[in-house]
Structure formats: structure tokens, C-alpha cells
Amino acid sequence: MAEEYPQFQLKLPHGGPTARGRLLSEMGTNGSQKMMVLAGSPARPDVVPSFPLRMPSSHRLREKLIAFLRGDTRDRHLARMVGGGSGR
């Protein structure tokens, strides 16, 4: 069966690598479709200074994901969400 939305590629600026992802069928808070960046895609280690202020929930999730990837698995919900364990 064909996927509802095909994968996309985002070329990172300044000759950077290419991230891959796909659109989701659910809508975001601003009315646009949500997207999911696929595992293994490059990401930058820093954020713009306004990100924690303008997008606090996204910033918290980003920080939790970074901590999880560094081996901090205390967040059971997050561990289940990223497939890192049963959360028990």
C-alpha cells in the first residue's frame, strides 16, 4: 500500500547534510500539517534564543529527547514514545 504522504528531504543551509521526514495527517496548532523528521536525520545542537520563549512545550520535548539520547531514561512516557523500553 502506498503511503498517504511521501517522504521529503530538507537540505540544511550552508552546504549542510540532508534531513529526511514525512508529513503527518494531523494538523498543528497553526493550521499546517505536522511533520516528522526520521531517525538518523541530522539536527543542529543549538536553538535560536527565542525558541524556549516562543515554543516552550516543543523546547521541553527537545530537551527530553536529547537527554534520552544521551542515556537518561527516567522519563517513562518518553521511553515508550521513542521505542526505548516498556516504561516499567
ZADO-1210 file (C-alpha; in nm, 4 decimals, padded with zeros to 6 digits):
<atoms>
<atom x="00.0000" y="00.0000" z="00.0000" code="MET" pos="1"/>
<atom x="00.1366" y="00.3440" z="-00.0902" code="ALA" pos="2"/>
<atom x="00.1996" y="00.5909" z="00.1880" code="GLU" pos="3"/>
<atom x="-00.0550" y="00.8701" z="00.2176" code="GLU" pos="4"/>
<atom x="00.2240" y="01.1287" z="00.2197" code="TYR" pos="5"/>
<atom x="00.5625" y="01.0623" z="00.0578" code="PRO" pos="6"/>
<atom x="00.8903" y="01.1318" z="00.2294" code="GLN" pos="7"/>
<atom x="01.0523" y="01.4717" z="00.1875" code="PHE" pos="8"/>
<atom x="01.4085" y="01.5933" z="00.2103" code="GLN" pos="9"/>
<atom x="01.5300" y="01.9163" z="00.3688" code="LEU" pos="10"/>
<atom x="01.8718" y="02.0405" z="00.2697" code="LYS" pos="11"/>
<atom x="02.0280" y="02.2130" z="00.5688" code="LEU" pos="12"/>
<atom x="02.1849" y="02.5533" z="00.4968" code="PRO" pos="13"/>
<atom x="02.5485" y="02.6360" z="00.4193" code="HIS" pos="14"/>
<atom x="02.6157" y="02.3104" z="00.2354" code="GLY" pos="15"/>
<atom x="02.4950" y="02.1016" z="00.5282" code="GLY" pos="16"/>
<atom x="02.3557" y="01.7488" z="00.5197" code="PRO" pos="17"/>
<atom x="02.0037" y="01.6483" z="00.4168" code="THR" pos="18"/>
<atom x="01.7341" y="01.5589" z="00.6708" code="ALA" pos="19"/>
<atom x="01.4516" y="01.3210" z="00.5730" code="ARG" pos="20"/>
<atom x="01.0963" y="01.3135" z="00.7018" code="GLY" pos="21"/>
<atom x="00.7302" y="01.2844" z="00.6107" code="ARG" pos="22"/>
<atom x="00.4118" y="01.4827" z="00.6557" code="LEU" pos="23"/>
<atom x="00.1562" y="01.3573" z="00.9054" code="LEU" pos="24"/>
<atom x="-00.2180" y="01.3680" z="00.8515" code="SER" pos="25"/>
<atom x="-00.2779" y="01.5585" z="01.1770" code="GLU" pos="26"/>
<atom x="-00.2813" y="01.9360" z="01.1875" code="MET" pos="27"/>
<atom x="-00.0599" y="02.1553" z="01.4013" code="GLY" pos="28"/>
<atom x="-00.1711" y="02.4437" z="01.6212" code="THR" pos="29"/>
<atom x="-00.1166" y="02.6995" z="01.3440" code="ASN" pos="30"/>
<atom x="-00.3288" y="02.5070" z="01.0908" code="GLY" pos="31"/>
<atom x="-00.0458" y="02.3485" z="00.8950" code="SER" pos="32"/>
<atom x="00.0211" y="01.9769" z="00.8737" code="GLN" pos="33"/>
<atom x="00.2592" y="01.8329" z="01.1300" code="LYS" pos="34"/>
<atom x="00.5754" y="01.6692" z="01.0029" code="MET" pos="35"/>
<atom x="00.8010" y="01.4020" z="01.1437" code="MET" pos="36"/>
<atom x="01.1768" y="01.4040" z="01.0905" code="VAL" pos="37"/>
<atom x="01.3005" y="01.0478" z="01.0518" code="LEU" pos="38"/>
<atom x="01.5513" y="00.8852" z="01.2854" code="ALA" pos="39"/>
<atom x="01.9095" y="00.9339" z="01.1808" code="GLY" pos="40"/>
<atom x="01.8443" y="01.2731" z="01.0233" code="SER" pos="41"/>
<atom x="02.0890" y="01.5489" z="01.1143" code="PRO" pos="42"/>
<atom x="01.9865" y="01.8174" z="01.3608" code="ALA" pos="43"/>
<atom x="02.1677" y="02.1182" z="01.4932" code="ARG" pos="44"/>
<atom x="02.2800" y="02.1142" z="01.8553" code="PRO" pos="45"/>
<atom x="02.1692" y="02.4693" z="01.9369" code="ASP" pos="46"/>
<atom x="01.8473" y="02.6688" z="01.9107" code="VAL" pos="47"/>
<atom x="01.7703" y="03.0318" z="01.8433" code="VAL" pos="48"/>
<atom x="01.7397" y="03.2309" z="02.1685" code="PRO" pos="49"/>
<atom x="01.3645" y="03.2894" z="02.1237" code="SER" pos="50"/>
<atom x="01.2787" y="02.9168" z="02.0860" code="PHE" pos="51"/>
<atom x="01.2323" y="02.8405" z="02.4602" code="PRO" pos="52"/>
<atom x="01.0188" y="03.1529" z="02.4992" code="LEU" pos="53"/>
<atom x="00.8000" y="03.1151" z="02.1908" code="ARG" pos="54"/>
<atom x="00.7688" y="02.7345" z="02.1839" code="MET" pos="55"/>
<atom x="00.8064" y="02.6175" z="02.5466" code="PRO" pos="56"/>
<atom x="00.6426" y="02.2753" z="02.5039" code="SER" pos="57"/>
<atom x="00.8486" y="02.1990" z="02.1922" code="SER" pos="58"/>
<atom x="01.1616" y="02.3137" z="02.3727" code="HIS" pos="59"/>
<atom x="01.0875" y="02.0868" z="02.6712" code="ARG" pos="60"/>
<atom x="01.0278" y="01.7888" z="02.4402" code="LEU" pos="61"/>
<atom x="01.3506" y="01.8630" z="02.2528" code="ARG" pos="62"/>
<atom x="01.5457" y="01.8737" z="02.5793" code="GLU" pos="63"/>
<atom x="01.3881" y="01.5457" z="02.6939" code="LYS" pos="64"/>
<atom x="01.4732" y="01.3775" z="02.3630" code="LEU" pos="65"/>
<atom x="01.8336" y="01.4973" z="02.3858" code="ILE" pos="66"/>
<atom x="01.8592" y="01.3666" z="02.7439" code="ALA" pos="67"/>
<atom x="01.7091" y="01.0340" z="02.6329" code="PHE" pos="68"/>
<atom x="01.9596" y="01.0002" z="02.3507" code="LEU" pos="69"/>
<atom x="02.2395" y="01.0668" z="02.5990" code="ARG" pos="70"/>
<atom x="02.1202" y="00.7769" z="02.8144" code="GLY" pos="71"/>
<atom x="01.8844" y="00.9440" z="03.0640" code="ASP" pos="72"/>
<atom x="01.5812" y="00.7119" z="03.0506" code="THR" pos="73"/>
<atom x="01.3973" y="00.8405" z="03.3599" code="ARG" pos="74"/>
<atom x="01.1030" y="00.9689" z="03.1559" code="ASP" pos="75"/>
<atom x="00.8897" y="00.6541" z="03.1095" code="ARG" pos="76"/>
<atom x="00.6412" y="00.8119" z="02.8695" code="HIS" pos="77"/>
<atom x="00.9235" y="00.9373" z="02.6502" code="LEU" pos="78"/>
<atom x="01.0939" y="00.5956" z="02.6567" code="ALA" pos="79"/>
<atom x="00.7740" y="00.4362" z="02.5257" code="ARG" pos="80"/>
<atom x="00.7243" y="00.7107" z="02.2697" code="MET" pos="81"/>
<atom x="01.0667" y="00.6633" z="02.1098" code="VAL" pos="82"/>
<atom x="01.0649" y="00.2858" z="02.1482" code="GLY" pos="83"/>
<atom x="01.3248" y="00.2784" z="02.4220" code="GLY" pos="84"/>
<atom x="01.1507" y="00.0367" z="02.6537" code="GLY" pos="85"/>
<atom x="00.8313" y="-00.0636" z="02.8223" code="SER" pos="86"/>
<atom x="00.8418" y="00.2187" z="03.0730" code="GLY" pos="87"/>
<atom x="00.8017" y="-00.0140" z="03.3684" code="ARG" pos="88"/>
</atoms>
